Amino acid sequence: MPARVDHDARRREIAEALWRVLARDGFGGLSLRTVAAEMGATTGLVTHYFGSRAELIDHALELLHARTDASLGEADVPLGRASLRTRLLAVLPTTGEAAELSRIWVGFWGLAIVDAGLSAREAARYERWRAWLRPHVAAGWPEADVETSVDLLTSSTHGLVVQALFDPDRFGPERLEALVDAQLARLGG
Amino acid sequence: MPARVDHDARRREIAEALWRVLARDGFGGLSLRTVAAEMGATTGLVTHYFGSRAELIDHALELLHARTDASLGEADVPLGRASLRTRLLAVLPTTGEAAELSRIWVGFWGLAIVDAGLSAREAARYERWRAWLRPHVAAGWPEADVETSVDLLTSSTHGLVVQALFDPDRFGPERLEALVDAQLARLGG
């Protein structure tokens, strides 16, 4: 009798291959065929687990969200400046792993921006991010306009991610940290 | 005798179709076949002018840069706060046309982020953008740290573009203008 296939292990193996394709070639390079090639398997094996490119993209997003949430650390931390600073720094590409995650995010934006359903999911994710920031801003900067501060912190952090990915020589870890501190220092203004 | 083909007119026609494909489907949807279909022409007609998808992408970038530069207005304006504010507002998706241009840029990032050559070109473009901002910051905010201010203005403006594209209801033209003014008000801090 043939050995019983461990379906969970196989799905994990596909997920790892999918992630490597995303990190190297972005969403533009993601297909049933390229994931299969990355595993050295047949396309048929991948379609046994993911019936279409759309299902593969759904799974890629699940992985992207799970890995991003893990990279952000605990959500339930003391309110205020220190926790907020830690969270913003966690978003920036200060390590190779964080840069890989950010590259996949920027690639996802390119996909989502022309897809109404994915755009709506991304808008909802932004709102959850702002909901996390609000009480930290209110606690850390009692004099600040919370919504304005939350929008500017979100903008400057994400815009900095993009600049840093394209120009890592200018935006090394120390420079990124200094820029986050400069933006935080301007929060009460 | 057949009518002489106007090659310049034909190239312009292809460029217009290419732009419509980009605006609707992003770089992921751009190919010789999709541009031909958009024109109601054969793929052979398009390949007569653009030999490969790479050539089509090169031309898309030329158009993207030319239309972006045109949207930014005159480069040679009086130094200082008013000119800087005008330039930042021109980047934001406050009109349908500006939103279309921004959507194509965000899609381009997704392509460039996994392509070393395109990443280097984007880094160089960012440096030209900073070179434009520097004397305006120095003239308008003599007490400010120019490099920090230039990096934060660039980050917050581009990050705001992304948020606004995904959530135009939250980020209408008035809100975008207020956020640019809030960031500018914090520049000297």
Interface residues (C-beta under 8 A of the other chain):
Chain A: R24 D25 G26 F27 G28 G29 R103 V106 G107 F108 W109 G110 L111 A112 I113 V114 S119 E122 A123 Y126 E127 D145 T148 D151 L152 T154 S155 S156 T157 H158 G159 L160 V162 Q163 L165 F166 D167 R170 A178 L179 A182 Q183 A185 R186 L187 G189
Chain B: R24 D25 G26 F27 G28 G29 R103 V106 G107 F108 W109 G110 L111 A112 I113 V114 S119 E122 A123 Y126 E127 D145 T148 D151 L152 T154 S155 S156 T157 H158 G159 L160 V162 Q163 L165 F166 D167 R170 A178 L179 A182 Q183 A185 R186 L187 G189
